[in-house]
Amino acid sequence: MTTSNNRKTTKTLILGLLPVVLLAAILYIIVKVGLPFFGEGGPPVEELTFEQITLQNGQITAEVRNTGHEKLTVSQVQVNEAYVNYSLDVDPVIPRLGTATITIPYHWVEDEPYEIVVVSSIGTTFVGEVEVAQLTPKPDAKTFGMFSLIGIFVGVIPVLLGLLWRPFLAKVTDKWYKFFLSVTVGLLAYLAVDAFGESFELAGEISGVLQGLSIIFFGIFSSMYVLTLINNRVAGPSNEGRKTKGIAVAYMVAIGIGLHNLGEGLAIGAAYTLGEVGLGAFLIIGFMIHNLTEGLAIVSPISKKQDTPKNLIMHLVILGLVAGGPAIFGTWIGGFVYSKVLALLFLSIGIGAIAQVIYEITKMMKKKDESTFGDIPGGTGIIVGVLIMYVTGLFVIG
């Protein structure tokens, strides 16, 4: 019996692999043997992407990636139309999707604009710009401390202050409770739509070969799937699961907002790294005002939950750290190792998390009231939530 089963399994695997093996053979013939329609089509189309430009005393460093379909050879480098000496950390020939660090000894002047041009061996030029030259922060204890403090002020403090709405929400009537749950949905929907717009804008800045749209949809659906698994495990169909439903939704809200705050931290850290100190300072103030309302979204699902003061305080502190803490990590990443691909991935994961949270809150509301958003408290709450985020968003320029 065992031998028969093994034969069946082997036969099934062979049948499954057969199309792949045949396609591999055909591709081998096309590449190695050649076909009439695979003739010479002129010079290769080259593409080089500047991933990051950093400035240190007497030096400019550019991180570049070959995002074309062919290997690329770096031939010359210019700064503001003047040819300069440079060094590469790899061979001048950069393979497809390979990266290289170009180090340029150059005495740049603070607050001046600079244009770095890389010239390939076939004369193609690629441009990277520094709008305002500023010393790039180094990853030392002082800078880590500064970025951590920024993350605390941007994420942790305003979210914790927003959690202080819990005692107020605990005393409102059922209609007002539904209104504030609907406000939460409006707040989160605004964040999701806003992040979706940002993600498409960022995807447009990424080379086509890196497939920005694929990154967006991967991030959205993977985070929705993971949060669904977590929610089913924590608040399943059992009686104990139903008791923890409210707190589970609150933690899901905190996770979704935390991922969004990670993106905000990335924006602030990148602004400081690019020398846009004024913009970074304005972003801090704007996000603090903006994030105060996020505490309301977190505590709404548990405002009617009965618990001991000790447990309640513990949950509120953890929820505040989960929602606000990622802003700290975001400033570190944005300040030291900013990558558009990484930023797009985090942004997309946040969108998926927020979308899943909206679904869970809506499902929780529907169990208590079939009308959900079809009555005055529900519909008005969504409108008010969107307006709150729009008005507070006016303080954020980015």
Secondary structure, 3 states (H helix, E strand, C coil): CHHHHHHHHHHHHHHHHHHHHHHHHHHHHHHHHCCCCCCCCCCCCCCEEEEEEEEECCEEEEEEEECCCCCEEEEEEEECCEECCCEECCCCEECCCCEEEEEEECCCCCCCCEEEEEEECCCCEEEEEECCCCCCCCCCHHHHHHHHHHHHHHHHHHHHHHHHHHHHHHCCCHHHHHHHHHHHHHHHHHHHHHHHHHHHHHHHHCCHHHCHHHHHHHHHHHHHHHHHHHHHHHCCCCHHHHHCHHHHHHHHHHHHHHHHHHHHHHHHHHHHHCCCHHHHHHHHHHHHHHHHHHHHHHHHHHCCCCCCHHHHHHHHHHHHHHHHCHHHHHHHHHHHCCCHHHHHHHHHHHHHHHHHHHHHHHHHHHHHCCCCCCCHHHHHHHHHHHHHHHHHHCCCCC
